Amino acid sequence: MTGKLIFKMELFKFLRDKSFLITAGVIGILNIVLTLLSLSLASAFSDSYYESTATASMIGTVAIVGVIVFFGNIIFAYVYPFHMISMDYKNNVMAMMVASGVNRRKLFFAKIGAIFICTIALMLMIALIPTILFLIQLDAWNDFADGFNSVFYYTDLSFGKFIFSGLLGYLNMLMVIATACIIMKGKNLSFLLFIGFNILSSMVTGILQTLAFSFDFSSTGSYIFQLFLTIISIVVFGYISLRTLEKQNL
């Protein structure tokens, strides 16, 4: 089986995972409803005519629900990649695919690519629409654009660099998750191993960045060095997970 067919198979499998797709849809709808409700209540509360104990109580309730939904978004963003990598182990599908002749190396890269695309698409679906609605309702496009551009002006970054470093950082996180899940064969303890890998990676990166500061890099040099460290992390964790999968007794 070619890598392209394996990649399509992985995408099809993830798109058929109705439970998580429904969960993502529910979270996305809650985000939209809470955004519109919050804007409506904020407008009513700012008007002294509508200001009342009932309105204040409603705002408190919406705030509590908003905090819960916010943490739900964060949990889903981490749980979904863990689920997609671990599901083949838990369903004993991994052993069947390997036994049927699927190349483990091709399977690994196809799975990482499919997970990367699916998670980015889901996160955009969940977060992008509420953000756009918020900006439209507040008529704050100009203020947002000015503030967004000022960030790049003072940090000497461009929007392209910002997006690229963000995607690279997310790919690095997926590699760490994949390493933890493959070593633990999809067990729930994979999350603890993921935390341990993150702590270790942060310590090593922090030490290297501290050493780099002594060379007094420019903003561009610091950006390139940060990308270099991220790429090294991706390569290291990718190599560990791939070698583990190739030698693993399924």
Disulfide bonds with the S-S distance in Angstrom:
none
